[in-house]
């Protein structure tokens, strides 16, 4: 069945460092891909999305490119802030439901 | 737009008891989803509704679980004869069912079964 694999955390960075969180997927057909973020004490929020191959999703300085050849959707940010500390989930949607990875905790220190 | 709300936010119960959770979706959203998230894992799909019709149920949804959306607005998720393995965060999401169809998540109900 469809699945998402993302790198284990926590990822610990200093403020202004470059961030990469790896995400790969297994799916039949042409799924849509998502990154969701969960800030402490809050619900899941959609961060960015891509609906077809080579699409780049971007929001709040974060970017991810849908790479069909490598079945990947890695999340990147050029300069992280303390306020980016959260848990990040990669997800795919092939039908109506979302399939999530296990999440990666990001901790950014000043 | 007040977002998706869920009640209660926390529930502690003893093994064998029944519990019921409520989800109020964003108004006019006709799709409503239930997910379960255990510690250190991503959310897992349980079931979803299009208006009042329950269209899909996961194999995770055992016979002890039942979900309803009687008037196509709020939904309830009931767990009968709770087990310690039911301890998790139960998430509700809603979407408009049109176009890109982003799912908006509520804050969740954390269930602890003693």
Backbone of each chain as ProteinMPNN parsed JSONL, in Angstrom:
{"seq_chain_A": "XXXXXXXXXXXXXXXXXXXXXXXXXXXXXXXXXXXXXXXXXXXXXXXXXXXXXXXXXXXXXXXXXXXXXXXXXXXXXXXXXXXXXXXXXXXXXXXXXXXXXXXXXXXXXX", "coords_chain_A": {"N_chain_A": [[0.812, -1.199, 0.0], [0.184, 2.374, -0.131], [2.678, 4.589, 1.195], [4.644, 6.679, 3.426], [7.857, 7.808, 4.122], [9.903, 9.405, 6.39], [12.712, 11.297, 7.61], [14.145, 10.516, 10.774], [13.846, 12.296, 13.83], [15.14, 13.976, 16.772], [15.772, 16.961, 14.865], [18.244, 19.185, 15.34], [19.091, 22.51, 15.325], [20.953, 25.559, 14.97], [19.842, 28.951, 15.104], [19.253, 30.52, 11.97], [20.489, 28.575, 10.481], [20.703, 26.178, 7.73], [18.02, 24.153, 6.669], [17.106, 20.809, 6.042], [14.683, 18.374, 5.647], [14.191, 15.109, 5.033], [11.989, 13.311, 2.847], [10.43, 10.528, 1.512], [8.34, 8.622, -0.698], [5.992, 5.96, -1.326], [3.813, 4.986, -3.754], [0.965, 4.226, -5.759], [0.076, 5.387, -8.997], [-0.522, 8.914, -9.217], [0.062, 10.703, -6.73], [-0.928, 13.52, -4.622], [1.217, 15.659, -2.76], [2.231, 16.684, 0.511], [3.305, 18.934, 3.121], [2.802, 19.11, 6.523], [2.594, 21.002, 9.553], [3.053, 20.953, 13.048], [2.746, 22.933, 15.653], [3.798, 23.429, 19.059], [1.244, 22.477, 21.241], [-0.756, 23.034, 19.442], [-3.021, 22.411, 16.63], [-2.663, 20.347, 13.63], [-1.33, 21.98, 10.786], [-1.565, 22.906, 7.399], [1.369, 23.286, 5.601], [2.678, 23.419, 3.066], [2.12, 22.413, -0.369], [2.135, 20.123, -3.206], [0.96, 19.185, -6.309], [1.575, 17.824, -8.63], [4.175, 16.2, -10.581], [7.365, 17.779, -10.446], [6.339, 20.14, -9.533], [6.739, 22.902, -7.318], [6.225, 23.482, -3.999], [5.681, 26.185, -1.743], [6.038, 28.208, 1.205], [6.118, 30.542, 3.822], [8.913, 30.716, 3.703], [9.717, 28.115, 3.528], [10.339, 25.357, 1.319], [9.51, 22.777, -1.054], [10.045, 20.281, -3.484], [8.334, 18.31, -5.802], [9.487, 15.333, -6.693], [9.31, 13.02, -8.998], [10.93, 11.097, -10.108], [12.675, 10.313, -8.144], [10.95, 9.736, -6.179], [10.463, 11.627, -4.066], [10.092, 14.309, -1.653], [11.422, 16.521, -0.338], [11.801, 18.722, 2.422], [12.854, 22.081, 2.706], [14.598, 24.896, 4.106], [16.116, 28.007, 4.01], [17.066, 29.559, 6.144], [16.584, 29.032, 9.327], [14.361, 29.857, 12.049], [13.89, 30.418, 15.593], [11.198, 30.252, 16.074], [10.352, 28.378, 14.266], [10.472, 25.941, 15.42], [9.021, 22.863, 15.839], [6.875, 20.034, 15.024], [7.182, 18.323, 12.021], [5.321, 16.964, 9.388], [5.315, 14.83, 6.655], [3.158, 14.05, 3.966], [0.924, 12.151, 1.865], [-1.666, 12.124, -0.63], [-3.732, 9.999, -2.238], [-6.241, 9.059, -2.73], [-9.041, 9.892, -1.029], [-8.14, 10.145, 1.534], [-5.526, 11.205, 3.787], [-2.157, 10.108, 3.99], [0.275, 9.786, 6.324], [3.72, 10.466, 7.219], [5.952, 9.583, 9.945], [6.677, 11.853, 11.249], [8.891, 14.576, 12.034], [10.749, 16.039, 14.481], [11.723, 19.345, 14.905], [14.105, 21.327, 16.395], [15.079, 24.511, 17.153], [17.667, 26.517, 18.178], [18.605, 29.597, 19.768]], "CA_chain_A": [[0.0, 0.0, 0.0], [0.883, 3.663, -0.137], [3.358, 4.898, 2.455], [5.549, 7.823, 3.465], [8.992, 7.637, 5.034], [10.639, 10.639, 6.601], [13.865, 11.138, 8.474], [13.85, 10.576, 12.2], [14.38, 13.434, 14.545], [14.96, 15.393, 16.456], [16.761, 17.743, 14.139], [18.604, 20.312, 16.2], [19.832, 23.506, 14.545], [21.072, 26.926, 15.462], [19.109, 29.941, 14.315], [19.816, 30.92, 10.681], [21.067, 27.428, 9.78], [19.93, 25.612, 6.622], [17.248, 22.988, 7.075], [16.548, 19.813, 5.123], [14.03, 17.198, 6.217], [13.955, 14.206, 3.905], [10.729, 12.585, 2.762], [10.221, 9.729, 0.313], [7.018, 8.005, -0.673], [5.639, 4.838, -2.194], [2.397, 5.14, -4.096], [0.552, 3.96, -7.134], [-0.523, 6.546, -9.628], [0.06, 10.256, -9.107], [-0.494, 11.325, -5.517], [-0.557, 14.863, -4.207], [2.151, 15.599, -1.638], [2.007, 17.766, 1.465], [3.975, 19.05, 4.399], [2.015, 19.695, 7.593], [3.393, 21.387, 10.712], [2.315, 20.955, 14.319], [3.432, 23.719, 16.68], [3.455, 22.952, 20.413], [-0.078, 22.809, 21.758], [-1.685, 23.413, 18.364], [-3.399, 21.365, 15.684], [-1.925, 20.257, 12.381], [-1.6, 23.022, 9.805], [-0.924, 22.687, 6.111], [2.488, 24.201, 5.362], [2.773, 23.585, 1.623], [1.641, 21.259, -1.128], [2.449, 20.013, -4.633], [-0.027, 18.243, -6.831], [2.076, 17.017, -9.747], [5.631, 16.114, -10.679], [8.153, 18.99, -10.692], [5.758, 21.278, -8.833], [7.406, 23.32, -6.091], [5.376, 24.144, -3.018], [6.455, 27.099, -0.898], [5.26, 28.975, 2.176], [6.867, 30.985, 5.008], [10.33, 30.469, 3.499], [9.917, 26.685, 3.303], [10.103, 24.887, -0.049], [9.667, 21.349, -1.327], [9.794, 19.994, -4.899], [7.795, 16.98, -6.072], [10.407, 14.637, -7.591], [8.731, 11.702, -9.257], [11.988, 10.133, -10.457], [13.264, 9.814, -6.898], [9.801, 9.634, -5.249], [10.847, 12.396, -2.882], [9.461, 15.623, -1.438], [12.229, 16.998, 0.786], [11.482, 20.072, 2.905], [14.057, 22.895, 2.897], [14.489, 26.317, 4.437], [17.465, 28.554, 3.965], [17.511, 30.178, 7.397], [15.512, 28.726, 10.277], [14.186, 30.716, 13.215], [13.443, 29.701, 16.788], [9.751, 30.053, 15.938], [10.094, 27.22, 13.386], [10.506, 24.725, 16.231], [7.717, 22.205, 15.689], [6.967, 18.72, 14.401], [6.834, 18.422, 10.604], [4.823, 15.709, 8.84], [5.15, 14.676, 5.221], [1.946, 13.261, 3.726], [0.455, 12.037, 0.486], [-3.073, 11.805, -0.81], [-3.98, 9.326, -3.503], [-7.697, 9.02, -2.847], [-9.586, 10.977, -0.225], [-7.518, 10.234, 2.844], [-4.106, 11.537, 3.859], [-1.262, 9.119, 4.594], [1.328, 10.594, 6.927], [4.926, 9.9, 7.778], [5.971, 9.533, 11.402], [6.947, 13.173, 11.803], [10.257, 14.934, 12.389], [10.763, 17.191, 15.393], [12.77, 20.341, 14.666], [14.393, 22.216, 17.519], [15.983, 25.578, 16.741], [18.176, 27.247, 19.348], [19.146, 30.928, 19.431]], "C_chain_A": [[0.847, 1.251, 0.0], [1.522, 3.931, 1.214], [4.279, 6.095, 2.284], [6.637, 7.539, 4.488], [9.713, 8.967, 5.177], [11.714, 10.442, 7.652], [13.457, 11.285, 9.933], [14.451, 11.834, 12.798], [14.891, 13.008, 15.914], [16.096, 15.956, 15.606], [17.012, 18.989, 14.969], [19.505, 21.261, 15.425], [19.953, 24.811, 15.319], [20.285, 27.853, 14.547], [19.93, 30.355, 13.099], [20.507, 29.78, 9.949], [20.132, 26.974, 8.66], [19.268, 24.314, 7.078], [16.912, 22.111, 5.878], [15.919, 18.706, 5.95], [13.637, 16.309, 5.045], [12.613, 13.489, 4.007], [10.709, 11.819, 1.446], [8.893, 9.01, 0.433], [6.972, 6.799, -1.598], [4.161, 4.951, -2.48], [2.164, 4.689, -5.523], [-0.02, 5.248, -7.705], [0.224, 7.833, -9.348], [-0.513, 10.985, -7.889], [-0.174, 12.802, -5.44], [0.291, 14.735, -2.945], [2.039, 16.855, -0.781], [3.071, 17.755, 2.558], [3.009, 19.749, 5.353], [2.966, 20.006, 8.751], [2.496, 21.405, 11.939], [3.16, 21.705, 15.341], [2.987, 23.231, 18.052], [2.073, 23.422, 20.85], [-1.105, 23.181, 20.706], [-2.002, 22.23, 17.46], [-2.514, 21.371, 14.45], [-2.328, 21.38, 11.433], [-0.898, 22.656, 8.503], [0.163, 23.738, 5.906], [2.643, 24.478, 3.87], [2.344, 22.298, 0.932], [2.191, 21.297, -2.545], [1.564, 18.918, -5.2], [0.443, 17.454, -8.031], [3.593, 17.116, -9.815], [6.234, 17.449, -11.103], [7.522, 20.247, -10.107], [6.62, 21.613, -7.62], [6.371, 24.0, -5.213], [6.236, 25.051, -2.148], [5.525, 27.891, 0.007], [6.174, 29.319, 3.342], [8.363, 30.699, 4.891], [10.685, 29.005, 3.317], [9.615, 26.342, 1.844], [10.224, 23.374, -0.105], [9.279, 21.123, -2.784], [9.409, 18.544, -5.066], [8.701, 16.327, -7.122], [9.91, 13.232, -7.829], [9.831, 10.661, -9.505], [12.652, 9.534, -9.225], [12.197, 9.592, -5.828], [10.104, 10.351, -3.937], [10.144, 13.743, -2.852], [10.151, 16.231, -0.214], [11.886, 18.443, 1.133], [12.771, 20.825, 3.17], [13.681, 24.3, 3.337], [15.891, 26.859, 4.586], [17.979, 29.072, 5.292], [16.398, 29.993, 8.427], [15.517, 29.719, 11.437], [13.721, 29.869, 14.399], [11.959, 29.36, 16.679], [9.385, 28.91, 14.986], [10.121, 25.904, 14.154], [9.115, 24.112, 16.282], [7.976, 20.781, 15.217], [6.436, 18.837, 12.972], [6.474, 17.032, 10.07], [4.738, 15.805, 7.319], [3.935, 13.775, 4.991], [1.652, 13.18, 2.239], [-1.046, 11.773, 0.487], [-3.261, 11.22, -2.197], [-5.47, 9.192, -3.782], [-8.231, 10.173, -2.008], [-8.877, 11.152, 1.102], [-6.041, 10.608, 2.713], [-3.351, 10.381, 4.505], [-0.026, 9.873, 5.038], [2.579, 9.775, 7.21], [4.894, 10.012, 9.295], [6.277, 10.873, 12.048], [8.416, 13.353, 12.162], [10.21, 16.176, 13.269], [11.957, 18.067, 15.071], [12.903, 21.215, 15.901], [15.426, 23.23, 17.06], [16.371, 26.37, 17.978], [18.783, 28.579, 18.919], [20.668, 30.931, 19.429]], "O_chain_A": [[2.071, 1.194, 0.116], [0.983, 3.55, 2.253], [4.644, 6.475, 1.171], [6.353, 7.08, 5.594], [10.091, 9.582, 4.18], [11.634, 9.534, 8.48], [12.563, 12.057, 10.28], [15.451, 12.357, 12.307], [15.054, 11.818, 16.181], [17.227, 15.471, 15.643], [16.091, 19.752, 15.259], [20.558, 20.862, 14.927], [19.15, 25.111, 16.203], [20.091, 27.567, 13.365], [21.147, 30.521, 13.185], [21.068, 30.005, 8.876], [18.951, 27.32, 8.63], [19.87, 23.496, 7.773], [16.487, 22.603, 4.832], [16.555, 18.162, 6.853], [12.856, 16.705, 4.18], [12.164, 13.114, 5.09], [10.945, 12.397, 0.385], [8.381, 8.812, 1.534], [7.786, 6.642, -2.509], [3.345, 5.007, -1.56], [3.05, 4.762, -6.375], [-0.537, 6.091, -6.972], [1.452, 7.844, -9.255], [-1.447, 11.778, -8.005], [0.739, 13.284, -6.11], [0.102, 13.81, -2.155], [1.785, 17.947, -1.288], [3.654, 16.718, 2.876], [2.473, 20.816, 5.055], [4.003, 19.362, 8.911], [1.337, 21.816, 11.878], [4.161, 21.186, 15.834], [1.898, 22.673, 18.183], [1.774, 24.616, 20.829], [-2.212, 23.601, 21.043], [-1.344, 21.191, 17.515], [-1.714, 22.285, 14.248], [-3.509, 21.695, 11.291], [0.228, 22.156, 8.511], [-0.094, 24.936, 6.024], [2.729, 25.634, 3.455], [2.221, 21.244, 1.556], [2.648, 22.333, -3.03], [1.445, 17.842, -4.615], [-0.221, 16.496, -8.427], [4.209, 17.985, -9.198], [5.715, 18.147, -11.973], [8.119, 21.321, -10.181], [7.165, 20.72, -6.971], [5.725, 24.964, -5.621], [7.385, 24.725, -1.85], [4.392, 28.207, -0.356], [6.932, 28.465, 3.802], [9.015, 30.461, 5.908], [11.826, 28.68, 2.989], [8.752, 26.954, 1.215], [10.944, 22.764, 0.686], [8.304, 21.699, -3.268], [10.071, 17.65, -4.539], [8.688, 16.714, -8.29], [10.063, 12.353, -6.98], [9.678, 9.491, -9.154], [13.13, 8.4, -9.25], [12.53, 9.289, -4.682], [10.015, 9.772, -2.855], [9.671, 14.247, -3.87], [9.519, 16.427, 0.824], [11.705, 19.279, 0.248], [13.689, 20.285, 3.788], [12.618, 24.822, 3.002], [16.748, 26.238, 5.214], [19.182, 29.036, 5.552], [15.395, 30.706, 8.404], [16.536, 30.331, 11.756], [13.226, 28.754, 14.23], [11.52, 28.305, 17.138], [8.219, 28.521, 14.915], [9.82, 24.854, 13.586], [8.155, 24.751, 16.711], [9.121, 20.368, 15.031], [5.359, 19.391, 12.749], [7.208, 16.063, 10.265], [4.161, 16.746, 6.775], [3.714, 12.833, 5.751], [2.078, 14.03, 1.458], [-1.613, 11.274, 1.459], [-2.981, 11.871, -3.204], [-5.9, 9.211, -4.935], [-7.892, 11.328, -2.269], [-9.0, 12.201, 1.734], [-5.402, 10.365, 1.689], [-3.839, 9.754, 5.445], [0.642, 10.521, 4.232], [2.516, 8.563, 7.414], [3.91, 10.486, 9.863], [6.153, 11.018, 13.264], [9.095, 12.4, 12.546], [9.703, 17.223, 12.867], [13.082, 17.577, 14.976], [11.92, 21.772, 16.389], [16.518, 22.861, 16.628], [15.513, 26.834, 18.729], [19.392, 28.684, 17.854], [21.282, 31.965, 19.167]]}, "seq_chain_B": "XXXXXXXXXXXXXXXXXXXXXXXXXXXXXXXXXXXXXXXXXXXXXXXXXXXXXXXXXXXXXXXXXXXXXXXXXXXXXXXXXXXXXXXXXXXXXXXXXXXXXXXXXXXXXXXXXX", "coords_chain_B": {"N_chain_B": [[-15.388, 32.218, 10.481], [-14.599, 29.722, 12.507], [-12.935, 27.597, 12.643], [-12.106, 24.072, 13.009], [-13.547, 22.371, 15.67], [-13.123, 20.406, 18.623], [-14.381, 18.263, 21.117], [-14.386, 16.371, 24.159], [-11.252, 18.058, 25.046], [-9.49, 16.566, 26.448], [-9.614, 13.258, 27.743], [-9.948, 10.991, 30.304], [-10.253, 7.663, 31.097], [-11.46, 4.558, 32.441], [-10.424, 1.259, 31.686], [-12.631, -0.618, 29.696], [-14.781, 1.071, 29.847], [-17.144, 3.15, 28.043], [-16.605, 5.725, 25.635], [-17.24, 8.93, 24.157], [-16.587, 11.151, 21.537], [-16.731, 14.455, 20.185], [-16.925, 16.255, 17.131], [-16.903, 19.353, 15.561], [-17.152, 20.583, 12.438], [-15.722, 22.987, 10.104], [-18.06, 25.377, 9.141], [-20.306, 24.577, 6.531], [-18.522, 22.871, 5.32], [-18.467, 19.857, 3.641], [-17.182, 17.473, 3.898], [-15.855, 15.26, 6.307], [-13.376, 14.042, 8.415], [-11.871, 11.453, 10.385], [-8.981, 10.823, 12.278], [-6.357, 8.974, 13.905], [-3.766, 9.418, 16.218], [-0.925, 8.126, 17.569], [1.635, 8.191, 20.126], [4.601, 9.544, 18.914], [4.103, 8.857, 16.328], [2.743, 9.414, 13.005], [-0.485, 10.816, 12.085], [-3.154, 8.462, 11.572], [-5.49, 7.343, 9.243], [-8.937, 6.92, 9.971], [-11.761, 7.047, 9.306], [-14.173, 8.523, 7.007], [-16.633, 11.035, 6.123], [-18.976, 12.059, 3.71], [-21.05, 14.595, 3.671], [-23.789, 13.219, 5.341], [-23.166, 10.612, 4.851], [-21.19, 7.803, 5.456], [-18.282, 7.095, 3.941], [-15.904, 5.656, 3.79], [-14.073, 3.308, 5.691], [-11.373, 2.561, 7.783], [-9.301, -0.373, 8.277], [-8.389, -0.173, 10.785], [-10.457, 0.602, 12.306], [-12.085, -0.964, 14.534], [-14.776, -3.23, 15.532], [-15.568, -2.095, 17.874], [-15.558, 0.548, 17.567], [-17.454, 3.316, 16.499], [-18.738, 5.683, 14.243], [-20.596, 8.626, 13.588], [-22.516, 10.913, 11.642], [-25.011, 12.502, 11.81], [-26.666, 14.618, 10.727], [-25.191, 15.656, 8.791], [-23.568, 17.627, 9.763], [-22.06, 18.163, 12.624], [-19.977, 15.554, 14.02], [-19.772, 12.39, 15.73], [-17.597, 10.229, 17.505], [-17.538, 7.113, 18.814], [-16.197, 4.956, 21.228], [-16.449, 1.775, 22.334], [-16.2, -0.262, 25.253], [-13.462, 0.358, 26.099], [-9.937, -0.089, 25.583], [-6.525, -0.321, 26.75], [-4.851, 0.055, 24.615], [-6.238, 1.816, 23.059], [-5.567, 4.32, 23.787], [-4.675, 7.453, 22.702], [-4.288, 10.296, 20.467], [-7.108, 11.689, 19.086], [-7.995, 12.89, 16.053], [-9.822, 15.261, 14.193], [-10.83, 16.33, 10.985], [-11.853, 18.636, 8.441], [-13.181, 19.336, 5.159], [-13.918, 21.142, 2.135], [-14.663, 19.641, -0.01], [-14.439, 20.357, -2.594], [-12.561, 21.268, -5.495], [-9.134, 21.775, -4.732], [-9.375, 20.975, -2.093], [-8.36, 21.144, 0.639], [-7.603, 19.749, 3.792], [-8.625, 20.722, 6.94], [-7.521, 20.721, 10.21], [-8.673, 19.881, 13.503], [-7.949, 20.565, 17.045], [-7.748, 18.173, 18.354], [-8.621, 15.312, 20.449], [-7.392, 14.054, 23.356], [-7.109, 10.843, 24.454], [-6.865, 8.877, 27.312], [-6.549, 5.714, 28.519], [-6.928, 3.984, 31.41]], "CA_chain_B": [[-14.781, 30.888, 10.406], [-13.974, 29.479, 13.809], [-12.091, 26.428, 12.572], [-12.643, 22.796, 13.463], [-13.461, 22.247, 17.122], [-13.297, 19.056, 19.136], [-14.649, 18.168, 22.552], [-13.518, 17.186, 25.016], [-9.851, 18.095, 24.626], [-8.826, 15.467, 27.141], [-10.527, 12.322, 28.359], [-9.316, 9.879, 31.001], [-11.291, 6.69, 31.393], [-10.973, 3.256, 32.861], [-10.596, 0.184, 30.715], [-13.962, -1.205, 29.688], [-15.803, 2.111, 29.75], [-17.415, 3.722, 26.724], [-16.341, 7.158, 25.512], [-17.731, 9.552, 22.922], [-15.963, 12.421, 21.206], [-17.501, 15.237, 19.219], [-16.194, 17.131, 16.217], [-17.686, 20.328, 14.802], [-16.315, 21.01, 11.317], [-15.935, 24.325, 9.581], [-19.417, 25.402, 8.595], [-20.456, 24.357, 5.086], [-17.641, 21.817, 4.83], [-19.297, 18.66, 3.591], [-16.395, 16.275, 4.198], [-15.353, 15.216, 7.675], [-12.454, 12.909, 8.553], [-11.318, 11.106, 11.694], [-7.658, 10.2, 12.283], [-5.827, 8.651, 15.225], [-2.32, 9.63, 16.289], [-0.284, 7.633, 18.778], [2.863, 8.907, 20.453], [5.741, 9.312, 18.038], [3.653, 8.429, 15.003], [1.884, 10.335, 12.293], [-1.903, 10.46, 12.115], [-3.604, 7.358, 10.726], [-6.878, 7.508, 8.83], [-9.927, 6.0, 10.53], [-12.991, 7.027, 8.534], [-14.608, 9.842, 6.592], [-18.013, 11.254, 5.726], [-19.403, 13.075, 2.755], [-22.344, 14.919, 4.291], [-24.079, 12.26, 6.404], [-22.797, 9.271, 4.414], [-19.853, 7.323, 5.801], [-17.854, 6.558, 2.668], [-14.769, 4.736, 3.899], [-13.623, 2.969, 7.039], [-10.098, 1.863, 7.828], [-9.277, -1.63, 9.037], [-8.083, 0.183, 12.182], [-11.72, 0.868, 12.991], [-12.655, -2.252, 14.924], [-16.212, -3.231, 15.812], [-15.846, -1.31, 19.076], [-15.577, 1.955, 17.156], [-18.522, 3.71, 15.587], [-18.777, 7.107, 13.969], [-21.836, 9.078, 12.974], [-22.664, 12.328, 11.279], [-26.437, 12.337, 11.518], [-27.293, 15.665, 9.929], [-24.197, 16.201, 7.886], [-22.824, 18.747, 10.349], [-21.1, 17.629, 13.572], [-19.801, 14.1, 14.014], [-19.34, 11.774, 16.976], [-16.832, 8.976, 17.44], [-17.72, 6.386, 20.063], [-15.408, 3.745, 21.45], [-17.058, 0.943, 23.377], [-15.309, -1.201, 25.966], [-12.126, 0.856, 25.796], [-8.749, -0.869, 25.943], [-5.372, 0.56, 26.925], [-4.325, 0.333, 23.283], [-7.002, 2.896, 22.431], [-4.989, 5.596, 24.208], [-4.146, 8.134, 21.517], [-4.934, 11.558, 20.127], [-8.084, 11.499, 18.013], [-8.038, 14.128, 15.284], [-10.891, 15.455, 13.234], [-10.52, 17.303, 9.941], [-12.95, 18.845, 7.496], [-12.814, 19.96, 3.886], [-15.09, 21.585, 1.382], [-15.04, 18.644, -1.0], [-14.358, 20.934, -3.933], [-11.237, 21.718, -5.923], [-7.966, 21.198, -4.064], [-9.942, 20.208, -0.99], [-7.473, 21.093, 1.802], [-8.186, 19.288, 5.048], [-8.328, 21.564, 8.092], [-7.553, 19.856, 11.375], [-8.977, 20.386, 14.827], [-6.86, 20.409, 18.01], [-7.671, 16.792, 18.808], [-9.032, 14.85, 21.783], [-6.413, 13.083, 23.865], [-7.733, 9.805, 25.269], [-6.006, 8.031, 28.14], [-7.295, 4.599, 29.096], [-6.154, 3.445, 32.537]], "C_chain_B": [[-14.032, 30.631, 11.703], [-13.09, 28.26, 13.764], [-12.81, 25.188, 13.052], [-12.486, 22.721, 14.981], [-13.75, 20.807, 17.539], [-13.493, 19.109, 20.642], [-14.861, 16.723, 22.968], [-12.097, 17.242, 24.473], [-9.063, 16.955, 25.263], [-9.89, 14.572, 27.765], [-9.708, 11.207, 28.997], [-10.423, 8.925, 31.392], [-10.65, 5.39, 31.841], [-11.269, 2.232, 31.779], [-11.995, -0.42, 30.838], [-15.095, -0.201, 29.597], [-15.992, 2.542, 28.299], [-17.11, 5.215, 26.744], [-16.883, 7.655, 24.18], [-17.061, 10.903, 22.75], [-16.816, 13.129, 20.153], [-16.573, 16.096, 18.386], [-17.182, 18.053, 15.52], [-16.815, 20.868, 13.678], [-16.517, 22.491, 11.012], [-17.292, 24.333, 8.875], [-19.39, 25.324, 7.069], [-19.421, 23.407, 4.497], [-18.443, 20.52, 4.797], [-18.503, 17.379, 3.81], [-15.813, 16.382, 5.601], [-14.571, 13.926, 7.853], [-12.122, 12.702, 10.021], [-9.972, 10.395, 11.475], [-7.291, 9.882, 13.728], [-4.309, 8.789, 15.17], [-1.8, 9.111, 17.623], [1.08, 8.292, 18.926], [3.993, 8.535, 19.508], [5.389, 8.87, 16.639], [2.888, 9.549, 14.313], [0.435, 9.907, 12.4], [-2.216, 9.325, 11.153], [-5.095, 7.52, 10.473], [-7.774, 6.459, 9.482], [-11.155, 5.887, 9.631], [-13.278, 8.422, 8.006], [-16.045, 9.838, 6.072], [-18.072, 12.3, 4.612], [-20.841, 13.391, 3.145], [-22.634, 13.874, 5.375], [-23.657, 10.839, 6.055], [-21.353, 8.937, 4.793], [-19.317, 6.559, 4.605], [-16.71, 5.561, 2.758], [-14.417, 4.532, 5.359], [-12.322, 2.193, 6.943], [-10.25, 0.533, 8.56], [-8.947, -1.369, 10.503], [-9.352, 0.341, 12.996], [-12.388, -0.461, 13.324], [-14.141, -2.107, 15.211], [-16.553, -2.384, 17.035], [-15.959, 0.183, 18.761], [-16.781, 2.201, 16.253], [-18.526, 5.223, 15.447], [-20.076, 7.436, 13.271], [-21.729, 10.542, 12.605], [-24.114, 12.509, 10.847], [-27.068, 13.409, 10.632], [-26.284, 16.318, 8.991], [-23.454, 17.401, 8.432], [-21.778, 18.184, 11.309], [-21.038, 16.105, 13.455], [-19.429, 13.638, 15.415], [-18.584, 10.488, 16.673], [-16.965, 8.315, 18.799], [-16.81, 5.177, 20.085], [-16.06, 2.991, 22.599], [-15.999, 0.034, 23.986], [-13.844, -0.847, 25.708], [-11.042, -0.079, 26.324], [-7.576, 0.102, 26.048], [-4.76, 0.934, 25.575], [-5.086, 1.407, 22.533], [-6.461, 4.269, 22.821], [-4.27, 6.246, 23.04], [-4.755, 9.525, 21.455], [-5.863, 11.279, 18.95], [-8.316, 12.845, 17.332], [-9.216, 14.122, 14.327], [-10.44, 16.503, 12.226], [-11.745, 17.477, 9.062], [-12.424, 19.504, 6.234], [-14.082, 20.276, 3.118], [-15.561, 20.546, 0.38], [-14.964, 19.144, -2.411], [-12.917, 21.307, -4.243], [-10.106, 21.003, -5.201], [-8.346, 20.48, -2.787], [-8.977, 20.052, 0.179], [-8.231, 20.622, 3.025], [-7.692, 20.179, 6.183], [-8.543, 20.736, 9.353], [-7.979, 20.608, 12.634], [-7.82, 20.112, 15.781], [-6.724, 19.001, 18.563], [-8.262, 16.572, 20.187], [-8.036, 13.796, 22.22], [-7.126, 12.125, 24.805], [-6.668, 9.019, 26.017], [-6.875, 6.963, 28.778], [-6.433, 3.951, 30.177], [-6.424, 1.969, 32.74]], "O_chain_B": [[-12.987, 31.224, 11.971], [-12.523, 27.905, 14.797], [-13.973, 25.24, 13.451], [-11.405, 22.982, 15.509], [-14.518, 20.095, 16.891], [-12.856, 19.894, 21.344], [-15.447, 15.938, 22.223], [-11.779, 16.53, 23.521], [-8.097, 16.45, 24.689], [-10.919, 15.044, 28.248], [-8.889, 10.563, 28.341], [-11.431, 9.343, 31.961], [-9.457, 5.16, 31.643], [-12.256, 2.343, 31.052], [-12.476, -0.693, 31.938], [-16.234, -0.565, 29.306], [-15.126, 2.332, 27.449], [-17.331, 5.887, 27.751], [-16.974, 6.906, 23.208], [-16.977, 11.697, 23.687], [-17.512, 12.503, 19.354], [-15.563, 16.601, 18.876], [-18.177, 17.597, 14.957], [-15.827, 21.552, 13.946], [-17.378, 23.151, 11.595], [-17.623, 23.421, 8.118], [-18.545, 25.937, 6.417], [-19.437, 23.158, 3.292], [-19.032, 20.125, 5.804], [-19.092, 16.302, 3.899], [-15.347, 17.439, 6.025], [-15.041, 12.848, 7.489], [-12.096, 13.651, 10.804], [-9.838, 9.511, 10.63], [-7.853, 10.456, 14.661], [-3.656, 8.348, 14.225], [-2.191, 9.602, 18.682], [1.611, 8.873, 17.98], [4.303, 7.358, 19.325], [6.272, 8.544, 15.846], [2.444, 10.505, 14.95], [0.148, 8.766, 12.764], [-1.635, 9.226, 10.072], [-5.863, 7.801, 11.393], [-7.432, 5.278, 9.544], [-11.549, 4.789, 9.238], [-12.705, 9.4, 8.488], [-16.587, 8.816, 5.651], [-17.32, 13.274, 4.594], [-21.738, 12.565, 2.975], [-21.795, 13.664, 6.251], [-23.781, 9.944, 6.891], [-20.425, 9.686, 4.49], [-19.83, 5.489, 4.277], [-16.567, 4.706, 1.883], [-14.458, 5.466, 6.16], [-12.185, 1.283, 6.125], [-11.177, 0.331, 9.343], [-9.186, -2.218, 11.362], [-9.335, 0.23, 14.222], [-13.146, -1.014, 12.527], [-14.697, -1.011, 15.143], [-17.708, -1.995, 17.213], [-16.402, 0.973, 19.594], [-17.087, 1.405, 15.366], [-18.339, 5.949, 16.423], [-20.595, 6.652, 12.477], [-20.952, 11.299, 13.187], [-24.405, 12.651, 9.659], [-27.955, 13.086, 9.843], [-26.519, 17.408, 8.469], [-22.788, 18.118, 7.686], [-20.709, 17.765, 10.865], [-21.917, 15.466, 12.877], [-18.846, 14.393, 16.194], [-18.888, 9.768, 15.722], [-16.559, 8.879, 19.815], [-16.671, 4.465, 19.091], [-16.199, 3.519, 23.702], [-15.043, -0.377, 23.328], [-13.086, -1.651, 25.167], [-11.2, -0.751, 27.343], [-7.622, 1.207, 25.508], [-4.209, 2.025, 25.425], [-4.637, 1.866, 21.483], [-6.861, 5.277, 22.238], [-3.361, 5.656, 22.456], [-5.611, 9.889, 22.262], [-5.451, 10.703, 17.943], [-8.771, 13.805, 17.954], [-9.553, 13.098, 13.733], [-9.745, 17.455, 12.581], [-12.576, 16.575, 8.953], [-11.371, 20.141, 6.234], [-15.16, 19.756, 3.406], [-16.72, 20.56, -0.036], [-15.373, 18.449, -3.341], [-12.145, 21.626, -3.338], [-10.114, 19.779, -5.073], [-7.718, 19.484, -2.424], [-8.789, 18.939, 0.67], [-9.362, 21.042, 3.269], [-6.488, 20.363, 6.362], [-9.597, 20.131, 9.544], [-7.692, 21.793, 12.807], [-6.824, 19.503, 15.391], [-5.708, 18.664, 19.172], [-8.391, 17.499, 20.986], [-7.852, 12.778, 21.553], [-7.678, 12.536, 25.825], [-5.692, 8.554, 25.427], [-7.827, 7.273, 29.495], [-5.349, 3.437, 29.899], [-5.857, 1.357, 33.645]]}, "name": "protein", "num_of_chains": 2, "seq": "XXXXXXXXXXXXXXXXXXXXXXXXXXXXXXXXXXXXXXXXXXXXXXXXXXXXXXXXXXXXXXXXXXXXXXXXXXXXXXXXXXXXXXXXXXXXXXXXXXXXXXXXXXXXXXXXXXXXXXXXXXXXXXXXXXXXXXXXXXXXXXXXXXXXXXXXXXXXXXXXXXXXXXXXXXXXXXXXXXXXXXXXXXXXXXXXXXXXXXXXXXXXXXXXXXXXXXXXXXXXXXXX"}
